[in-house]
Amino acid sequence: MAILFDWYEDPKPSDKQQGEKTLHPRIKYNGSIGTDLVRHRIQERCSLTETDVTAVLDALSHILGEELADGKQVHLDGIGYFRPCLTSTEPVTIGTKRKATKVKLKAIQFRADQALKNEFGILKVQSLKGGLDFSQLTNDEIDRQLTGYFKTHQFMRRNDFQSLCGMARSTAMRHIRRLRDEGKLKNEGSMMQPIYVPGSGYYGSNE
């Protein structure tokens, strides 16, 4: 088996970039596996029962959370390093009061051990068949796509927009931010789980 991939253009080309645009490989993921299968495969390789494996994974999740919340970096031999990453909830300056209240967890970052990379083995890749098509939708074309979408859908998520317009994640997010700034989309979900609906007067909305 080989990893399938295609190419996409740099969504944020440098002002100094000359000539042809830079291309980057993008994996077409071959599905996913969940805890049930991981638990079963671990059980096959050791003397633990699947119940034991479940208990270990559950305990590991709790311990990782506790130590990361204490500001520690956690290293698991043969797997890698986990560390918390912070961000501010709003712009903060020297004069901002109660700065500590403007901070939240952004992500848990992971850096793989070399041993885990070695388990990956020799990289085998296969480019997806078909010609390279890097045509990008204009803003008007995006509006037409969204008008059609909202005729049959009440809301959309980022991955829906990305699939509808055939964009990379970063490009999709850039257009979503633009559409929100223009009032064409509004978020009726949370910051972490946004759900987008048409703004008043756009894409068939009369509200």
SVG drawing of the C-alpha trace seen along z (x, -y; Angstrom):
<svg xmlns="http://www.w3.org/2000/svg" viewBox="-37 -51 52 64">
<polyline fill="none" stroke="black" stroke-width="0.4" points="0.0,0.0 1.1,-3.6 0.0,-7.0 -2.2,-8.7 -1.7,-12.4 -2.3,-15.3 -0.8,-18.8 -2.1,-22.2 -0.8,-25.7 0.6,-27.8 -2.5,-29.6 -0.3,-32.5 2.3,-33.2 5.2,-35.5 5.2,-38.9 8.8,-38.2 7.7,-34.9 8.5,-35.0 7.6,-32.7 5.5,-29.6 3.7,-29.1 5.0,-26.7 3.2,-23.3 2.8,-21.3 1.8,-17.6 -1.5,-16.9 -2.5,-13.5 -5.8,-11.9 -6.4,-10.0 -7.3,-6.4 -10.1,-6.4 -9.5,-6.4 -9.4,-3.9 -10.9,-4.4 -10.3,-3.3 -12.0,0.1 -9.6,1.2 -6.5,-0.2 -7.6,1.5 -8.0,4.8 -4.7,4.6 -2.9,3.8 -4.5,6.7 -3.3,9.0 0.3,8.0 0.4,8.4 -1.0,10.3 -3.6,7.6 -7.3,8.1 -9.2,5.5 -10.8,4.4 -7.3,3.9 -6.2,1.9 -9.4,-0.3 -8.5,-1.1 -4.9,-1.9 -5.9,-4.3 -8.5,-5.9 -5.9,-6.4 -3.4,-7.7 -5.8,-10.3 -6.5,-11.6 -2.8,-11.7 -1.9,-13.5 -4.6,-16.1 -3.5,-16.7 0.2,-17.1 -0.4,-19.3 -2.7,-21.5 0.1,-21.9 2.3,-23.4 4.4,-20.3 5.6,-18.8 4.9,-15.0 7.2,-12.5 6.1,-9.0 9.0,-6.8 8.7,-5.6 5.7,-7.9 6.7,-11.6 6.2,-14.8 2.9,-16.5 2.8,-20.1 0.1,-22.7 0.0,-25.8 -1.8,-29.0 -3.4,-31.9 -5.2,-35.1 -8.9,-35.5 -8.6,-39.1 -5.7,-41.6 -3.6,-42.2 -1.3,-45.2 0.9,-46.5 -2.0,-48.5 -4.6,-45.7 -5.9,-45.0 -6.3,-41.5 -4.1,-40.0 -4.3,-36.5 -8.0,-36.4 -7.4,-36.9 -5.6,-33.5 -7.0,-30.2 -5.8,-26.8 -5.2,-26.9 -4.1,-23.3 -2.1,-20.3 0.9,-20.1 2.7,-16.8 6.2,-16.1 6.9,-12.5 9.9,-10.5 12.3,-9.2 11.3,-5.6 7.7,-6.4 9.0,-7.8 11.0,-4.6 7.8,-2.5 6.5,-4.5 9.1,-2.6 10.1,-3.5 7.8,-6.2 5.7,-4.9 3.6,-7.4 1.3,-7.5 0.1,-10.6 -3.7,-10.7 -4.6,-10.1 -5.8,-12.9 -4.4,-16.3 -3.5,-19.1 -6.3,-21.6 -5.5,-24.6 -8.3,-26.9 -9.5,-29.0 -13.1,-30.2 -13.7,-33.9 -15.6,-35.6 -18.7,-35.8 -18.4,-32.1 -18.1,-31.3 -21.3,-33.4 -23.1,-31.3 -22.0,-28.1 -23.2,-29.2 -26.6,-30.4 -27.1,-26.9 -25.9,-25.2 -28.3,-27.2 -31.3,-26.3 -31.1,-22.8 -29.1,-23.3 -29.9,-25.4 -26.2,-25.7 -22.7,-24.8 -19.4,-23.9 -15.9,-24.7 -15.4,-21.3 -18.7,-21.7 -17.4,-25.0 -14.0,-23.4 -15.6,-20.5 -18.1,-22.7 -15.4,-25.0 -12.7,-22.4 -10.2,-24.3 -7.4,-23.5 -8.3,-24.1 -6.3,-27.3 -7.8,-28.8 -11.3,-27.9 -10.7,-29.6 -9.4,-32.7 -12.5,-33.0 -14.8,-32.3 -13.2,-35.1 -13.7,-37.4 -17.3,-36.4 -17.9,-37.0 -16.3,-40.4 -18.6,-41.2 -21.6,-40.1 -22.4,-37.3 -21.9,-34.6 -22.4,-34.6 -21.4,-32.1 -24.3,-30.8 -22.2,-28.2 -19.3,-28.6 -15.7,-29.8 -14.4,-26.2 -17.3,-24.7 -18.6,-27.3 -21.8,-26.8 -22.3,-29.2 -25.6,-30.6 -26.3,-33.2 -26.1,-36.9 -29.2,-39.0 -30.0,-39.5 -27.5,-37.0 -27.8,-33.5 -31.6,-33.6 -31.9,-34.8 -34.4,-37.6 -33.9,-37.8"/>
</svg>
